[in-house]
Amino acid sequence: MPVYFISYTVLFWVPSILFLIFLYRPLQTYTRKAFWLTVFIMAVVSVIMEYLYLKFDVWGFSERIDPLLGIWIWKAPIEEYVYWFGATPFCLSLYLAYCRLFEKLKSRNKNA
């Protein structure tokens, strides 16, 4: 059972897609550009760090121990890419959602 693949998809990709559907459009242009630039930079850094960690045996993967799909890109399972490329948009989305929420709370408190 591909537990990691399913859990990473549900935990990171679904909320990120919902963010893009509901919260992305009202963002200002510079915030959108900063969002995508950060996602790109973190994707590059994540891939580099993944291969450095694998090269220097910081961590490893075993299909015998971990329930992996069995799809490998170079020396990393596909689950790692789902995690790395899903975590950044998720964290940024969460940050932007909190900023928006706190802006609304601030404006309500000023008006009260």
C-alpha positions as CSV (number, residue, x, y, z in Angstrom):
1,M,0.0,0.0,0.0
2,P,1.5,3.4,-1.0
3,V,0.9,5.0,2.3
4,Y,3.5,7.8,1.9
5,F,2.4,8.7,-1.6
6,I,-1.3,9.0,-0.5
7,S,-0.6,10.8,2.7
8,Y,1.7,13.4,1.1
9,T,-0.8,14.0,-1.6
10,V,-3.6,14.5,0.8
11,L,-1.7,16.5,3.3
12,F,0.2,18.8,0.9
13,W,-1.2,18.8,-2.6
14,V,-4.9,19.0,-1.9
15,P,-4.7,22.1,0.4
16,S,-2.3,23.7,-2.0
17,I,-4.7,23.2,-4.9
18,L,-7.6,24.5,-2.8
19,F,-5.5,27.6,-2.0
20,L,-4.8,28.2,-5.7
21,I,-8.5,27.9,-6.4
22,F,-9.8,30.2,-3.6
23,L,-7.1,32.5,-2.3
24,Y,-4.7,33.0,-5.2
25,R,-6.8,35.3,-7.4
26,P,-7.1,38.2,-4.9
27,L,-3.4,38.3,-4.2
28,Q,-1.5,41.3,-5.5
29,T,0.8,40.7,-8.5
30,Y,4.1,41.0,-6.6
31,T,2.8,38.5,-4.0
32,R,2.0,36.0,-6.8
33,K,5.4,36.5,-8.4
34,A,7.1,36.0,-5.0
35,F,5.0,32.9,-4.4
36,W,6.1,31.2,-7.6
37,L,9.7,32.4,-7.3
38,T,9.9,30.9,-3.9
39,V,8.4,27.6,-5.1
40,F,10.9,27.5,-7.9
41,I,13.9,28.2,-5.7
42,M,12.8,25.7,-3.0
43,A,12.2,23.0,-5.7
44,V,15.8,23.5,-7.0
45,V,17.2,23.5,-3.5
46,S,15.2,20.5,-2.5
47,V,16.4,18.4,-5.4
48,I,20.0,19.4,-4.7
49,M,19.7,18.6,-1.0
50,E,18.0,15.3,-1.7
51,Y,20.9,14.1,-3.8
52,L,23.5,15.4,-1.3
53,Y,21.7,13.6,1.5
54,L,21.5,10.4,-0.5
55,K,25.1,10.7,-1.6
56,F,26.4,11.2,1.9
57,D,24.1,8.5,3.4
58,V,22.2,11.0,5.6
59,W,19.1,8.9,4.7
60,G,18.2,6.1,2.5
61,F,15.1,4.2,1.3
62,S,14.2,0.6,1.4
63,E,11.1,-0.9,-0.2
64,R,11.5,-3.8,2.2
65,I,10.9,-1.5,5.2
66,D,8.9,1.4,3.7
67,P,5.6,1.0,1.7
68,L,6.8,2.7,-1.5
69,L,5.3,2.7,-5.0
70,G,8.5,1.4,-6.5
71,I,8.9,4.3,-8.9
72,W,12.4,5.7,-8.6
73,I,13.9,8.9,-10.2
74,W,17.6,8.5,-10.0
75,K,18.1,7.2,-6.5
76,A,15.0,8.7,-4.8
77,P,11.5,7.3,-4.8
78,I,8.7,9.3,-6.3
79,E,7.3,9.9,-2.8
80,E,10.2,12.2,-2.0
81,Y,9.3,14.4,-5.0
82,V,5.6,14.5,-4.0
83,Y,6.7,15.5,-0.5
84,W,9.4,18.1,-1.5
85,F,7.3,19.7,-4.3
86,G,4.1,19.7,-2.2
87,A,5.5,21.0,1.1
88,T,6.7,24.4,-0.2
89,P,3.4,25.5,-1.8
90,F,1.5,24.2,1.2
91,C,3.6,26.1,3.7
92,L,3.5,29.3,1.6
93,S,-0.3,28.9,1.2
94,L,-0.7,28.5,4.9
95,Y,1.4,31.6,5.5
96,L,-0.6,33.7,3.0
97,A,-3.9,32.4,4.4
98,Y,-2.8,33.4,8.0
99,C,-1.7,36.8,6.7
100,R,-5.1,37.3,5.1
101,L,-6.9,36.2,8.2
102,F,-4.9,38.5,10.5
103,E,-5.5,41.4,8.1
104,K,-9.2,40.9,8.4
105,L,-9.0,40.6,12.2
106,K,-6.9,43.8,12.4
107,S,-9.4,45.8,10.3
108,R,-12.3,44.5,12.4
109,N,-10.6,45.6,15.6
110,K,-9.8,49.1,14.2
111,N,-13.5,49.5,13.2
112,A,-14.8,48.3,16.5
